[in-house]
Amino acid sequence: MRIIQSNNNLELSQVSLGCMNLPLEDEIKTEEILEFALSQNINYFDTADLYQFGKNEEVVGKLLSKYRSRNNFTIGTKVGNEFDIQLQQKIGWNPTGRYIKEQVKNSLYRLNVDSIDLYQLHGGTIEDDKDETISAFEDLKAEGIIKSYGLSSIRPNVIDYYIKNSNLDTLMMQFNPIDNRPLELMDLLQDVVIMARGPLMKGIFTQQFANVLQQKFPGGMFGYSSKDLTAILSELMEVTGDLSALSYRYILDYSDIIVSGASTLQQLQNNLDSYNKALEMNSTDFTGILQNFKKLRYEDHRI
Ligand SMILES: NC(=O)c1ccc[n+]([C@@H]2O[C@H](COP(=O)([O-])OP(=O)(O)OC[C@H]3O[C@@H](n4cnc5c(N)ncnc54)[C@H](OP(=O)(O)O)[C@@H]3O)[C@@H](O)[C@H]2O)c1
């Protein structure tokens, strides 16, 4: 497993485990996935306060803390979405300094840690008082409550502001051969660790693509019909034999880290096999066939 070092000295495995879809209701299965990830040298775990309204941080924090004496690992979490635990609902967006400084205490408690390795703003709009948000992250860093901070956003104007006006360590965006909108931003992102989430597009870049398209994207996406995507993916499957490896290979040409999600141990095992295949693949072999995907552009929130 390759290790990527950030400007703030976080050492992050090139494949990170996205914890959003872990089977939290079954802690034995969840622990099996976390333990397997650690055994394969995955050392970066991505969660958020919003996932299952605090429950994800709580379960991931509790289970991972059992391994802290044996393994070095990094946990990233996120803040900014107000939610109501009783109603199990998101209720608003709040990037104010006061809210961030209040919520970090809840995340520390739920994660069962003394400090947060990577604290990310979970979205953001250009109208926010971004300097106040940045000051809050800087204060938390100076106090040692967080080690580093990042942004999870797909908005070019928001990304541009944080890149130019903060010490952002990481930037998370959805990125894969279908959602290739981040490509136009790559020049701006030379100095941050890029984290690609959604590398399998919820399972589309797997052998199960036909089922996933039918069940999760019956109306297609990004201007593709489900039929168009089935045709492109079938051809890619024939040529490469492993759509996950193809997507990982594509992502690694631009992004430092792949934040891949799994809801079963088998999925994680398959994904790591595909990652290892991706490391052996030559991107230029697939340049032509990848051109079947449209080159997309962010239409809103432009710089
Ligand atoms: N705004 C944000 O900050 C934000 C937003 C979204 C995600 N994230 C983070 O990024 C992580 C990854 O995002 P994502 O879940 O969209 O990414 P993804 O890795 O593209 O999709 C994960 C899902 O794909 C399916 N899958 C994974 N491996 C598979 C396999 N080998 N075979 C068949 N299906 C497979 C599973 O769906 P099923 O569970 O249905 O089987 C799994 O839950 C999340 O866990 C979260 O940590 C952050």
The ligand as an ORCA input file, in Angstrom:
! r2SCAN-3c Opt
* xyz 0 1
  N     -19.586     14.967      0.663
  C     -18.767     14.099      1.183
  O     -17.869     14.423      1.924
  C     -18.949     12.642      0.879
  C     -20.045     12.217      0.109
  C     -20.141     10.861     -0.185
  C     -19.170      9.987      0.274
  N     -18.128     10.410      1.040
  C     -17.092      9.478      1.554
  O     -16.567      8.744      0.481
  C     -16.730      7.345      0.721
  C     -16.950      6.634     -0.568
  O     -18.084      7.198     -1.245
  P     -19.136      6.311     -2.002
  O     -19.769      5.390     -1.032
  O     -19.955      7.174     -2.838
  O     -18.111      5.513     -2.936
  P     -18.022      4.211     -3.764
  O     -16.810      3.529     -3.244
  O     -18.054      4.584     -5.194
  O     -19.334      3.371     -3.465
  C     -19.426      2.527     -2.371
  C     -20.574      1.586     -2.589
  O     -20.372      0.861     -3.813
  C     -20.767     -0.474     -3.641
  N     -19.569     -1.317     -3.755
  C     -18.351     -1.101     -3.218
  N     -17.513     -2.085     -3.551
  C     -18.205     -2.948     -4.305
  C     -17.884     -4.166     -4.943
  N     -16.653     -4.670     -4.895
  N     -18.857     -4.801     -5.636
  C     -20.105     -4.290     -5.724
  N     -20.470     -3.123     -5.149
  C     -19.527     -2.465     -4.444
  C     -21.382     -0.596     -2.262
  O     -22.794     -0.332     -2.395
  P     -23.840     -1.181     -1.504
  O     -23.508     -0.824     -0.101
  O     -25.166     -0.674     -1.981
  O     -23.578     -2.628     -1.827
  C     -20.697      0.518     -1.519
  O     -21.436      0.970     -0.416
  C     -17.899      7.262      1.715
  O     -17.856      6.068      2.465
  C     -17.666      8.477      2.548
  O     -16.676      8.177      3.532
  C     -17.989     11.734      1.325
*
